[in-house]
């Protein structure tokens, strides 16, 4: 039995603040976007019909219409749940994967998210709890409840030490997290996906994870939403100065992907960290990820400034990303998204 704690109640209360800040420029990294330094090789003789471009791929034993995942960000409040319902429905229409935000407070407060699976029966749905929560008492019970509630195809365990250090309600005891992940891999009924939240997963950490049986990693690097900056914005200015040097801390995805794909070919890599459009997605595939992921760019298209949910806007944004990916594939002379990483190896 998982019962709500004071921290669970606080967690629920801050979720809407997180949503607002994640849509704000205050949440952006103060660094040049790493993908702007990547140029895909232009092929002036593609020798193919644009209509033959195939963006489909397989992920978690389900077929996606293009290699993309809405990564977890929202949930735990009426507003967050409303956004998740819209994300799930549109993701199912578009044939892409969908990851929910942290499920801890929802489970502790007895608020089921079963409706998400009803709205999205065809696509991979990925649950989500924190690594630090997994390592605590009843952590495995929480993980099982998260999977059962969503009928999840995988469970994401998020690693966020920087966010936890800055967050006023954060937790700093990270002992035993890797061991808990190993137990979860061996015990739980679905694959475990490990993700960061903006500071990235390095190759040495990825190796440790793979050694305990993890085969899905979302590197979630610097360049997109900075949860360090989001948490710092919630602090009084006098406290914020302590963390100022760390607000752009993290790995760049351009430094991580190629070597990780080469050294850990068995691992399915989700590339996220500032994806803005379909050309960015093509660049991530070129660098070595299997699918790309994003959240804040889609959150902005789904929810208006007046907090209206516009599913048609989200649908159009995803359609545009897919079409832009198709154009990028055509212009590089590649007719299947799965083959784009091989182009990098040939150069």
C-alpha positions as CSV (number, residue, x, y, z in Angstrom):
1,X,0.0,0.0,0.0
2,X,1.5,3.3,-1.1
3,X,0.2,6.3,1.0
4,X,0.8,10.0,0.3
5,X,3.4,11.8,2.3
6,X,3.9,15.5,2.8
7,X,6.5,15.4,0.0
8,X,3.9,13.9,-2.3
9,X,1.5,16.7,-1.5
10,X,4.2,19.3,-2.1
11,X,5.1,17.5,-5.4
12,X,1.5,17.8,-6.6
13,X,1.4,21.5,-5.7
14,X,4.5,22.4,-7.7
15,X,3.6,20.5,-10.9
16,X,1.7,23.4,-12.5
17,X,4.5,25.8,-11.7
18,X,6.9,23.4,-13.5
19,X,4.6,23.4,-16.5
20,X,4.5,27.2,-16.6
21,X,8.3,27.5,-16.2
22,X,9.0,24.8,-18.8
23,X,7.1,26.9,-21.4
24,X,9.1,30.0,-20.5
25,X,12.4,31.2,-21.9
26,X,13.6,31.1,-18.3
27,X,13.9,27.3,-18.6
28,X,16.3,27.5,-21.6
29,X,20.0,26.7,-21.4
30,X,22.2,29.7,-21.9
31,X,24.4,27.9,-24.5
32,X,24.5,27.6,-28.2
33,X,22.3,24.8,-29.5
34,X,24.7,21.9,-30.2
35,X,22.7,20.6,-33.2
36,X,23.3,23.9,-35.1
37,X,26.9,22.7,-35.5
38,X,25.8,19.5,-37.3
39,X,25.4,19.6,-41.1
40,X,23.9,16.6,-42.9
41,X,25.6,15.7,-46.2
42,X,23.6,16.9,-49.1
43,X,23.1,14.5,-52.0
44,X,22.4,16.2,-55.3
45,X,21.6,12.9,-56.9
46,X,19.3,11.1,-54.5
47,X,18.1,8.7,-57.3
48,X,14.9,8.0,-55.5
49,X,11.2,9.1,-55.5
50,X,10.4,11.3,-52.5
51,X,7.2,9.3,-52.1
52,X,9.3,6.3,-51.3
53,X,10.8,7.8,-48.2
54,X,10.0,5.5,-45.2
55,X,10.1,7.1,-41.8
56,X,8.6,4.1,-39.9
57,X,10.5,2.1,-37.3
58,X,10.0,-0.3,-34.4
59,X,10.2,0.6,-30.8
60,X,9.3,-1.5,-27.8
61,X,7.8,-4.2,-30.1
62,X,5.4,-1.7,-31.7
63,X,5.7,0.1,-35.0
64,X,6.0,3.9,-35.0
65,X,5.1,6.0,-38.0
66,X,8.3,8.0,-37.4
67,X,11.1,7.6,-34.8
68,X,9.8,10.0,-32.2
69,X,8.7,10.0,-28.5
70,X,6.9,12.6,-26.5
71,X,9.0,12.5,-23.4
72,X,7.6,12.7,-19.9
73,X,7.0,16.2,-18.4
74,X,3.5,16.5,-17.1
75,X,1.0,14.9,-14.7
76,X,-0.1,14.9,-11.1
77,X,-2.6,17.8,-11.2
78,X,-5.9,18.4,-13.0
79,X,-4.1,20.6,-15.6
80,X,-1.2,18.1,-16.0
81,X,-3.6,15.2,-16.4
82,X,-5.6,17.1,-19.0
83,X,-2.5,17.7,-21.0
84,X,-1.5,14.0,-20.7
85,X,-4.8,12.9,-22.1
86,X,-4.4,15.1,-25.1
87,X,-0.8,14.0,-25.6
88,X,-1.9,10.3,-25.5
89,X,-4.7,10.8,-27.9
90,X,-2.7,12.7,-30.5
91,X,0.4,10.4,-30.1
92,X,-1.9,7.5,-30.9
93,X,-3.2,9.3,-34.0
94,X,0.3,10.1,-35.2
95,X,1.7,6.6,-34.3
96,X,4.5,7.8,-32.0
97,X,5.6,6.8,-28.5
98,X,4.4,8.6,-25.4
99,X,6.1,9.0,-22.0
100,X,4.2,10.4,-19.0
101,X,5.7,12.6,-16.3
102,X,6.5,11.2,-12.8
103,X,3.7,9.0,-11.5
104,X,4.7,9.1,-7.9
105,X,2.2,11.7,-6.6
106,X,-0.7,10.4,-8.7
107,X,-0.2,6.8,-7.4
108,X,0.2,8.0,-3.8
109,X,-2.9,10.1,-4.0
110,X,-4.9,7.3,-5.6
111,X,-5.4,9.0,-9.0
112,X,-5.3,6.5,-11.7
113,X,-4.2,7.3,-15.2
114,X,-5.7,4.2,-16.8
115,X,-7.6,6.3,-19.3
116,X,-4.3,7.1,-21.1
117,X,-4.1,3.5,-22.3
118,X,-7.7,3.6,-23.5
119,X,-6.9,6.7,-25.6
120,X,-3.7,5.2,-26.9
121,X,-4.1,1.4,-27.4
122,X,-1.7,1.2,-30.4
123,X,1.5,2.9,-29.3
124,X,4.2,2.4,-26.7
125,X,3.4,4.1,-23.4
126,X,6.2,4.6,-21.0
127,X,5.6,5.1,-17.2
128,X,7.9,7.2,-15.1
129,X,9.3,7.3,-11.5
130,X,12.4,8.7,-10.0
131,X,15.6,6.8,-9.4
132,X,15.9,8.2,-5.9
133,X,12.3,7.0,-5.2
134,X,13.0,3.6,-6.6
135,X,15.9,3.2,-4.1
136,X,13.7,4.1,-1.1
137,X,11.4,1.8,0.9
138,X,8.5,0.6,-1.2
139,X,10.3,1.8,-4.3
140,X,9.7,-1.5,-6.2
141,X,6.1,-1.4,-5.1
142,X,5.8,2.1,-6.6
143,X,7.4,0.9,-9.8
144,X,5.0,-2.0,-10.1
145,X,2.0,0.2,-9.5
146,X,3.2,2.7,-12.2
147,X,3.4,-0.1,-14.7
148,X,0.1,-1.7,-13.9
149,X,-1.8,1.6,-13.9
150,X,-0.8,2.5,-17.4
151,X,-0.4,-1.1,-18.8
152,X,3.0,0.4,-19.7
153,X,5.3,-1.0,-22.4
154,X,8.3,0.2,-20.4
155,X,9.1,2.1,-17.2
156,X,11.3,5.1,-17.3
157,X,13.5,5.7,-14.2
158,X,14.7,9.3,-14.2
159,X,18.0,10.4,-12.9
160,X,18.1,14.0,-11.8
161,X,20.7,14.7,-9.1
162,X,21.2,18.3,-10.2
163,X,17.5,19.1,-10.1
164,X,17.1,17.4,-6.7
165,X,20.0,19.4,-5.2
166,X,18.5,22.7,-6.3
167,X,14.9,21.9,-5.6
168,X,13.7,23.1,-2.2
169,X,12.0,19.8,-1.6
170,X,14.7,17.8,-3.2
171,X,16.4,14.7,-1.9
172,X,20.2,14.2,-1.9
173,X,20.8,10.5,-0.8
174,X,21.6,8.7,-4.0
175,X,23.1,5.6,-2.4
176,X,21.7,2.3,-3.8
177,X,20.1,3.7,-7.0
178,X,22.1,1.5,-9.4
179,X,21.4,-1.6,-7.3
180,X,17.7,-0.7,-7.2
181,X,17.8,-0.4,-11.0
182,X,19.4,-3.8,-11.3
183,X,16.7,-5.4,-9.1
184,X,14.0,-3.6,-11.1
185,X,15.4,-4.9,-14.4
186,X,15.3,-8.5,-13.0
187,X,11.9,-8.2,-11.3
188,X,9.6,-6.0,-13.2
189,X,7.4,-7.3,-16.1
190,X,8.5,-4.7,-18.7
191,X,11.7,-3.2,-20.0
192,X,13.4,-0.4,-17.9
193,X,14.3,2.8,-19.7
194,X,16.8,5.1,-17.9
195,X,16.6,8.8,-18.6
196,X,18.2,12.0,-17.5
197,X,16.2,15.3,-17.3
198,X,18.6,17.7,-19.1
199,X,22.2,17.1,-17.9
200,X,22.8,14.0,-20.0
201,X,23.9,10.4,-19.5
202,X,27.6,10.0,-20.2
203,X,29.1,6.9,-21.7
204,X,30.6,5.6,-18.4
205,X,27.2,5.8,-16.8
206,X,25.6,4.2,-19.8
207,X,28.1,1.3,-19.4
208,X,27.2,0.9,-15.8
209,X,23.5,0.8,-16.7
210,X,24.0,-1.7,-19.5
211,X,26.1,-3.9,-17.2
212,X,23.0,-4.3,-14.9
213,X,20.7,-5.2,-17.8
214,X,19.4,-1.8,-19.1
215,X,18.8,-1.8,-22.9
216,X,16.9,1.5,-23.2
217,X,18.6,4.9,-22.5
218,X,17.2,8.4,-23.0
219,X,20.4,10.6,-22.9
220,X,18.3,13.8,-22.3
221,X,21.3,16.2,-22.7
222,X,21.8,19.9,-22.2
223,X,20.2,22.1,-24.9
224,X,16.5,21.9,-24.2
225,X,14.6,22.4,-21.0
226,X,16.9,23.0,-18.0
227,X,15.3,21.7,-14.9
228,X,18.1,23.2,-13.0
229,X,17.0,26.7,-14.2
230,X,13.3,25.8,-13.5
231,X,14.1,24.9,-9.9
232,X,16.4,27.9,-9.5
233,X,13.5,30.2,-10.6
234,X,11.4,28.8,-7.7
235,X,14.0,30.0,-5.2
236,X,14.4,33.4,-3.5
237,X,17.1,35.4,-5.4
238,X,19.4,35.3,-2.4
239,X,19.5,31.5,-2.6
240,X,19.7,31.3,-6.4
241,X,23.2,32.7,-6.4
242,X,24.6,29.5,-4.9
243,X,23.5,27.5,-7.9
244,X,24.2,30.0,-10.7
245,X,27.5,28.3,-11.8
246,X,25.6,25.0,-12.3
247,X,22.6,26.2,-14.4
248,X,24.2,25.2,-17.7
249,X,25.8,22.1,-16.3
250,X,25.6,19.0,-18.5
251,X,26.7,17.0,-21.5
252,X,26.1,18.0,-25.1
253,X,24.3,15.4,-27.1
254,X,26.7,15.9,-30.0
255,X,29.6,14.7,-27.7
256,X,27.7,11.6,-26.4
257,X,25.7,10.0,-29.2
258,X,28.3,8.7,-31.8
259,X,30.5,7.0,-29.2
260,X,27.6,5.5,-27.2
261,X,26.1,4.0,-30.4
262,X,29.5,2.5,-31.3
263,X,30.4,1.2,-27.9
264,X,26.9,0.0,-26.9
265,X,25.3,-1.2,-30.1
266,X,22.8,-3.4,-28.2
267,X,21.3,-0.3,-26.4
268,X,18.4,1.5,-27.9
269,X,19.2,5.2,-27.5
270,X,16.5,7.9,-27.3
271,X,18.1,11.3,-28.2
272,X,16.5,14.3,-26.5
273,X,17.7,17.6,-25.3
274,X,16.4,20.6,-27.2
275,X,14.8,19.0,-30.3
276,X,13.0,21.8,-32.2
277,X,12.0,20.3,-35.6
278,X,12.3,17.4,-38.0
279,X,15.7,18.5,-39.2
280,X,17.0,18.2,-35.6
281,X,15.4,14.8,-35.4
282,X,17.3,13.8,-38.6
283,X,20.6,15.1,-37.1
284,X,20.0,13.0,-33.9
285,X,19.4,9.9,-36.0
286,X,22.5,10.7,-38.0
287,X,24.6,11.0,-34.8
288,X,23.4,7.6,-33.6
289,X,20.2,7.6,-31.7
290,X,17.4,5.2,-32.6
291,X,14.5,7.6,-32.0
292,X,14.3,11.2,-30.9
293,X,12.3,12.7,-28.1
294,X,11.0,16.1,-27.1
295,X,8.5,17.7,-24.7
296,X,8.6,21.4,-24.2
297,X,8.3,22.3,-27.9
298,X,5.1,20.2,-28.1
299,X,3.8,21.5,-24.8
300,X,3.9,25.0,-26.2
301,X,2.0,23.9,-29.3
302,X,-0.6,22.0,-27.3
303,X,-1.5,24.6,-24.6
304,X,-2.2,28.2,-25.4
305,X,-1.2,31.2,-23.2
306,X,-4.8,31.1,-22.0
307,X,-4.3,27.5,-20.9
308,X,-6.6,26.1,-23.6
309,X,-5.7,22.7,-24.9
310,X,-5.5,22.6,-28.7
311,X,-5.0,19.1,-29.9
312,X,-5.2,20.1,-33.5
313,X,-2.1,22.4,-33.0
314,X,-0.2,19.5,-31.5
315,X,-1.2,17.2,-34.3
316,X,0.0,19.8,-36.8
317,X,3.3,20.2,-35.0
318,X,4.0,16.5,-35.1
319,X,2.9,16.2,-38.7
320,X,5.4,19.0,-39.5
321,X,8.2,17.2,-37.7
322,X,7.5,14.0,-39.6
323,X,7.4,15.9,-43.0
324,X,10.7,17.7,-42.2
325,X,12.3,14.4,-41.4
326,X,11.2,13.0,-44.7
327,X,12.7,16.0,-46.5
328,X,16.0,15.6,-44.7
329,X,16.1,11.9,-45.6
330,X,15.4,12.6,-49.3
331,X,18.1,15.3,-49.4
332,X,20.7,12.9,-48.0
333,X,19.7,10.2,-50.4
334,X,18.4,7.9,-47.7
335,X,14.9,6.4,-48.1
336,X,14.6,4.8,-44.6
337,X,15.0,6.5,-41.3
338,X,16.7,3.5,-39.7
339,X,19.6,3.8,-42.2
340,X,20.5,7.4,-41.5
341,X,23.1,6.5,-38.8
342,X,24.8,4.3,-41.3
343,X,25.4,7.3,-43.5
344,X,27.6,8.9,-40.8
345,X,29.7,5.7,-40.6
346,X,30.3,5.8,-44.4
347,X,31.7,9.3,-44.4
